[in-house]
Amino acid sequence: MQSLAPEKLTLSALLSGRPLVWLVCLLVVFGGAALTLLLSQAVRSVEENQLRARFNLAAGERISRIQERLDGQLKELDAVQRFFNNSHEVTLGEFQGFVGPLLGDTLVYSWVPRIAGNEREQFEARAREEGMAGFAIRDLKGDSLVTSPLRPEYFPVYYSVTSRIDQVPLGMDLNSNPPRRAAIAKARSSHGVTVTERVRVIGVVEREASGVVMLAPVYDGTPPSDERLRGFVVSVFSLNLEMEAAIAPDNLASLVMRVSDVSEDGHEQLIYQSAEAPESDLLQRRVVPFGDRQYLLEVVPSADFLAEDTLSTADLVAISGLVFTLLLAGYLLLMINQRQSALALVAERTEALREREIELQLSEERWSFALDGAGHGVWDWEPQSGRFFLSRGWKTMLGYAEDEVDDSFEARGRLIHPQDQPLARAELERHLRGASAVYQSQHRMLHKDGRWIWVLDRGKVVERGVDGLPQRMIGTQTDISSSKAVELQLAMAHGQLRSLLNAATQVAIVSTDLRGAILQFNVGAERMFGYRAVEMIGRHPVVLHLESEVAERCRALGQRLGKLVPDFQAYMEEVTADDRFDEQEWTFQRRDGSRLTGSLILTGVRDEREVLVGYLGVAIDITERKHVQQALEARDRLLEKLSARVPGVLYQFRMEPNEHFSFPYTSAGILEVFEVDPETVREDAMGLLERVHPDDLERVQSSIRRSAELLTPWREDFRVLLPRQGLRWLRGESVPERGEDGAVLWHGYITDITGLKLVEQELRALSITDALTGVYNRRYFQERLDLEIARAERREGPLALVMLDVDHFKQINDCHGHEAGDRVLKALCLRVGERLRRIDVLCRLGGEEFVVLCPDTNVEQAFQVAQALWQALAKENVAGVGRVTASFGCAAWRDGEDADDLLRRVDAAVYAAKQAGRNQIRIAE
Ligand SMILES: Nc1nc2c(ncn2[C@@H]2O[C@H](COP(=O)(O)OP(=O)(O)OP(=O)(O)O)[C@@H](O)[C@H]2O)c(=O)[nH]1
């Protein structure tokens, strides 16, 4: 590189000369201009040929059109001539009818008869008679008509058809005008169509006044001779109209048309020119015959035609060629100038580089010496050549003498701890690839005495080849064993702390530095807030809070302190200052936007010198607890509402192991049901138990004890005596549970069932009463008999039955009717009832069969009862029936006898009485 630079500079010096640059540019300009000119000329020649061909085509077409028009005029006049030749007499109407369709752009068609001098007056009179008022033969003087003098013959204009002439010069003698007269003379001698030289037509607008008159002689029979000449059919046309009629207005201006009359040799009369002709070498001319005349038709291009291609392709080629040439020259100039600047820059940089190389060599020696002296080792490596250098300091660091370690990359590599080699190599390769600015690795090296020391190995590629590959790399090696040991100890302590923090997975622990940047974000915090620790390290914990809540807390704290607390950071500083801590509920926001309620303790972290070094936040998720609390409160409210509305009292009843009763909870219904205040029974239930009917109190208390003992549900109907409502029936139901302290707690419900009890009693009375007689029925008898037998068994007195059956009751029914029978039964019950003791119970077993249950009665006493009853029946007749008798049986209960056996025996006694003739008493065996 050093050898190439001067050569390039010489070349650039050659090119950098100003004159040479300009010479190159001028050459480009002139060369480009010459090429452009040649190309433009070639294009122009092609364009001219195209123009000429286009002109020839247009001019030829224009001449042909005019020739066709002139031929058309001749043909039309010929047709009119033949019309007259074939008709002896032509009226004005016939003339108009024939000529009208031919008129077109022709100014006028006229019939000019030959009138002899002596017929003049007669002719004029006839014309006037035919409607041509004031008709007279007249001469043309200038542009006006005057009466003609006497002549041998006249050729006056007679029938005329026109659409353009205001006033046809009727009666004008064609002989009075020299050009017309000459044409008449020519026609008379040639017997053919003659055309006048250019004449001035009167009665038309000025533009149409230049025209020619065509005359065709009409003869009376054949062959034509002057004697037979009848007159002429005449047509007059305007040269301007005729020449321009067939041309489209757009095309008219593109060409200039000239028409000259060249009938006479050596004489050329211009009779029509469309416009001024510009200078041009383009010209087309043709001589065409017209009647007895020769017209020269000439066409040249108009200025418009030539100006159509103002900016021709050739011009465009010339312009763009020149522009391109100039641009190319400019671009070359620019490129050369840029190249000059670049070469100058390269030369400048190369020089600077060389100077720096020298400086580097000097400084290299200095810093190598300095680094070695400072205890750092130095290495220098050329990867391409494989040259490797290890400084004395490097070897000394590992305990080796100068010659004990080879200066080779491999020797250095072998001393690196096998576990650290992959990482160190990867770091080195990364730097060599250019992926890192500096190579840096911390690894262990083998000391000569067999121990491992930690080193910091750093290096940098200081030179790369043109292909980008590293040419040279220099590095240092520093013994960091002591700092590494401290670092490892710190890392271990840090790791232990982190493990400790992370072990508290149910608690979020977040520590920050004094600026609020998060340093620790434990697993509990990750779980609680949904953020990964790596995401949160370095961020401020305010992201976990609601902006509105933070603002509100800051405002409240600010008010309390009487100073501004602008943000969460200021809040943390305030609440943790002077060893204070803050414990509050906060609403946190998780990563996914969901919220949670947490109890957060904020405190300051101090170092061993008691200097504040950061903040610590410990949060517990209390969302669930809050929900439960809210749910409980809601349920309490609901319970209160419900219990206030139910017609009874909900309660908790508690029995201590020492049988102390209390009602920890009673609903408001207790005021109505027991007429006591909930407060009065909360601690002691006596106030309520006193309300219980004395007859029921014992039963109630024993059922409570039984429920407590067996832990079975308690259910009891009982009466209370209330100050206001008096006697009321209540029903209580509750479920017991035993507490850890041995107390039993019932949860239950007591309701007023007084109404229910009354209905029950009524139903009960109905169910045990005979509907006809009003005495007890069989069901009651059986229940009562069982009870009385039970009582007798308890040795509480004897028991006897007296059964009676009405005699011949069927006959009573049959003889007196069923109602009379009913009356008998009622009367019997009345009489029997009167005779019975208070303790005796009369029951109807069915039909006409009755039984009297006599407690505390033996068989003799029963017999006496039966006798008394028999007498009561016998004493008086039943109204409407007469005497009614019954058969009686008596039986006393025997020890061990059941109800059925006793009933069977007494029934048998009645049967025996019946058998014995009825109306008598028998004692059961
Ligand atoms: N009017 C009325 N008749 C009843 C009633 N219950 C039963 N009877 C009738 O009482 C009659 C009883 O007839 P029986 O059992 O033959 O007895 P008896 O006619 O009294 O004959 P002995 O008992 O042998 O004297 C039947 O005809 C029953 O229809 C009742 O409540 N009212």
The ligand as an SDF file (V2000), in Angstrom:
LIG
                    3D

 32 34  0  0  0  0  0  0  0  0999 V2000
 -131.0530  -45.4990   62.9900 N   0  0  0  0  0  0  0  0  0  0  0  0
 -129.8780  -46.0440   63.0650 C   0  0  0  0  0  0  0  0  0  0  0  0
 -129.7030  -47.3470   62.8800 N   0  0  0  0  0  0  0  0  0  0  0  0
 -128.5380  -47.9550   63.0050 C   0  0  0  0  0  0  0  0  0  0  0  0
 -127.3790  -47.1610   63.2280 C   0  0  0  0  0  0  0  0  0  0  0  0
 -126.3150  -48.0150   63.2930 N   0  0  0  0  0  0  0  0  0  0  0  0
 -126.8340  -49.2710   63.0700 C   0  0  0  0  0  0  0  0  0  0  0  0
 -128.1340  -49.2260   62.8690 N   0  0  0  0  0  0  0  0  0  0  0  0
 -129.0070  -50.3270   62.6020 C   0  0  0  0  0  0  0  0  0  0  0  0
 -129.1470  -51.1130   63.7630 O   0  0  0  0  0  0  0  0  0  0  0  0
 -129.5530  -52.4250   63.4250 C   0  0  0  0  0  0  0  0  0  0  0  0
 -128.9070  -53.4430   64.2200 C   0  0  0  0  0  0  0  0  0  0  0  0
 -129.5190  -54.6380   64.0010 O   0  0  0  0  0  0  0  0  0  0  0  0
 -128.9720  -55.9520   64.5500 P   0  0  0  0  0  0  0  0  0  0  0  0
 -127.5300  -56.0340   64.6130 O   0  0  0  0  0  0  0  0  0  0  0  0
 -129.6730  -57.0860   63.8930 O   0  0  0  0  0  0  0  0  0  0  0  0
 -129.4430  -56.0150   66.0930 O   0  0  0  0  0  0  0  0  0  0  0  0
 -130.8370  -55.9050   66.7630 P   0  0  0  0  0  0  0  0  0  0  0  0
 -131.8830  -55.6930   65.7690 O   0  0  0  0  0  0  0  0  0  0  0  0
 -130.7290  -54.8360   67.8400 O   0  0  0  0  0  0  0  0  0  0  0  0
 -130.9370  -57.2810   67.4120 O   0  0  0  0  0  0  0  0  0  0  0  0
 -130.3310  -57.6900   68.7390 P   0  0  0  0  0  0  0  0  0  0  0  0
 -129.1570  -56.9530   69.0200 O   0  0  0  0  0  0  0  0  0  0  0  0
 -130.0510  -59.1310   68.5940 O   0  0  0  0  0  0  0  0  0  0  0  0
 -131.3780  -57.3650   69.7800 O   0  0  0  0  0  0  0  0  0  0  0  0
 -129.2730  -52.5580   61.9330 C   0  0  0  0  0  0  0  0  0  0  0  0
 -130.5130  -52.6390   61.2340 O   0  0  0  0  0  0  0  0  0  0  0  0
 -128.5640  -51.2710   61.5570 C   0  0  0  0  0  0  0  0  0  0  0  0
 -128.9220  -50.8070   60.3080 O   0  0  0  0  0  0  0  0  0  0  0  0
 -127.5240  -45.7680   63.4000 C   0  0  0  0  0  0  0  0  0  0  0  0
 -126.6120  -45.0570   63.6590 O   0  0  0  0  0  0  0  0  0  0  0  0
 -128.8050  -45.2540   63.3430 N   0  0  0  0  0  0  0  0  0  0  0  0
  1  2  1  0
  2  3  2  0
  2 32  1  0
  3  4  1  0
  4  5  2  0
  4  8  1  0
  5  6  1  0
  5 30  1  0
  6  7  2  0
  7  8  1  0
  8  9  1  0
  9 10  1  0
  9 28  1  0
 10 11  1  0
 11 12  1  0
 11 26  1  0
 12 13  1  0
 13 14  1  0
 14 15  2  0
 14 16  1  0
 14 17  1  0
 17 18  1  0
 18 19  2  0
 18 20  1  0
 18 21  1  0
 21 22  1  0
 22 23  2  0
 22 24  1  0
 22 25  1  0
 26 27  1  0
 26 28  1  0
 28 29  1  0
 30 31  2  0
 30 32  1  0
M  END
$$$$
